[in-house]
């Protein structure tokens, strides 16, 4: 693929956003994994997760927009969009999970989730946030990394 100067700048920007996204994701995964072990003050831990989560959401949306506008095609485009959409989808799923959980309790009572047999929690967005989006992120990040390395 012969890249012009503008296309190379666009690819450089996409790579910067991509690697920043991956770096913050790794740091947040480590924080979540060992957060209780290193006994950070609760305020610092929550602030970092909220700030990091917001940064990941913004970077994910930015990656999607830059990829679509850049003219990148083929598998790399698909992997980059999957990476951005998975990160953005994670946080949207977390918000929707909590919103729907609270909304149903508000309208149908505190024991609603137990009455319907879901174990006391909203399952659809929970599964998306905890299983589907992280797997999508890993597939997109690994695929993008391999294709960046090939070029």
Secondary structure, DSSP 8 states (H G I E B T S, - for coil): ----HHHHHHHHHHHHHHHHHHHHHHHHHHHHHHTTTTT--HHHHHHHHHHHHHHHHHHHHHHHHHHHHHT--HHHHHHHHHHHHHHHHHHHHHHHHHHHHHHHHHHH-TTHHHHTTSSSS-HHHHHIIIIIHHHHHHHHHHHHHHHHHH-
